[in-house]
Amino acid sequence: MSTKSLSLLILLATVVFISGCLDDNNGTKVDNPGSDVIPKTNLPAGFTYLGVHDIQMVIGGNSMNATEGIYRYNGDEIYIQAVKNDNPSSLLSQYKEDIRKQYKGDFSPFEDVQLNGYKATKITDYSIIKGEQRSRYSVVWANDKYMFLVGKSFDNNSLMALATTTGN
């Protein structure tokens, strides 16, 4: 065996050994913070839960931790993002202000809707797909602990059905 092969083998064994030594979960899976508000079961017809992970969201120029659930519906991926915050209503206002800055003139992408007993905002934006303008929807709201964002989807009804599964 050549010196290069032996060195590579030792390097790989070291990496495997170190990764095993650093595992403090004793082989058990630990959910991401906030994953308890991400629905995994009892989903609307046609939705498949793919997983959950932590992400960074930028709202009002500030980066913050969020938990994101990923779902498949009719070949598209739709996300539920939950940001835990001491003042989620203020965070929601800032998020909507960030969106508002993207639009000029009299057009407003917002529509007030009710969702799980909360005042929510449906956001409509437009994409050009194969030369045709299509609407894409998201919905955002806050409860006493989290700001939620669900989207984007070309199907408003399925989006709202998924959003209601949060129960928040």
N, C-alpha and C positions, 0 to 999 in steps of 0.2 A: 504494500500500500504506500502511495507516495506521501510526502510530507504535507502537501496541499490537501489531499483527501483526509488525512488524519486530523489536520487542523480544523477543517470544515466540520468533521464529525464531532470533534470536541466542542466546537462552538455551538452546534445544534443541540448537543446533549446538555450544555450549560444553560441554554435558553429554556429548554424544556424543564430542567431541574429548578431553575429560578422561578418560572411561572407557576410551578406546583407549590413551591415554598411560599409564594406570596398570596395564595388562595386562602383567605381567612373565612370563607363561607362553609368550609367543611363539606364541599360538594353540593350544598343546597343552593337553590336559585333564590336571589333576593330581588324583589320587585323594585322598580324605580319609584322614588318619591312621587306622589300624585297619581300613581297608576291605579289606585283604588277608585278614582272617579272616571276612569276610562273603561267603557263597557266592553266586555269580552264575550258574553253569552247573551242569549235572548235578543239577538239582533233582528232587524227587519228582514223580510224575505229578500234573498238575492245578495245579501252582504256576507262577506267572509272576513273574519278578524285575522290579520296577518302578524300583529305584534305591537309592542310598545317600547319606546326608548326616550331618553332625555335629549332635548334639543336646546338651542339658544334662540330666543326671539329678540328682535330689536323693536322696542316701542318707545317713541319719544326720544330716540337717540341713545337709549339705555339698553344694554344687553341683559337679558334675564333668563333664568332657567325655566323650562317648561317641560311637560310630559306630553308625548305625542303617541296616540293610537293610530294604527294604519289599517285601513279596510279596503277590500276590493269589491267593486260593484260594476257589473257589465263591462269588465275589462279596464275600468278606471280605478285609480287609487284615490280615496277620500280620507282626510285626516281629521281627528279630533285632537285639538291642542288645549291643554289646561295649564294656566299659569297661576300658581298659588301666590297670593299677595295680601298684605295687611289692608289695602284699600283697592279692591278689584274694580269698584265703580269708577274711581279716578283713572285707573289703568285703562279701562274700557273707553273712557272719554278721550284719553290720549291716543289710543289705537285708532279710533274713529277720526280724530283730527289728522293723524298721519295719512289715512286713506283719503280724506277730503282734499288734502294738498295735491293729490295726484290728478284731480279733476279741475277743469277750468270752466268758466261760464256758469250757466244756470243749472246744469245737469247735477243731480244728486243721486249717488248710487245706493242710497239708504232707504229702507222701508221698515217701519216699526211693525213687529209681529209679537205674538204671545207664544211662549215656549216654556212648558213645565211650570207655569205660574209666574214666570219672570218676563219682564219686558225685554225683548231681544231685538236685534237689528239684522235684517237680511240685507246683504250687500250684493249688488248685481254688477258684474263687469262683462266685458265683451272680448271675444277672441275671434280671429279670422281662421277658420278651418276649411281647407280646400277651397278657398275663395269665397266662403260664405260666413257672414257674421253670426256668431252664436253666443247666447247668454251663458254665463257661468255664475253660480251662486255660492255664497257662503253665509253663515249666520254666526253672530257673536253676541254674547251676553255675560253678565256677571252675577254671581250669588254672593253670599257673605264671606267666602274664602277664596274663590277662584274666578278668573276670567276664562271663558271658553270660546274657542273658535273652531267651527266645523266647516270644512270645505276643501276644495272647490269642486263643484259638480255641475254638469250640464242639465241634470234632472233635479229640479227644485223639490219635488215631492219626496224623492228618496233621500235627499239631503236633510229635509226637515224630519223625516222618519228616523234617520240615524241620530240626529241631534236630540230627539226626545228620549233616546235610550240612556242618556246620561242621568236622567232623573233629577238633575240639578237645575 
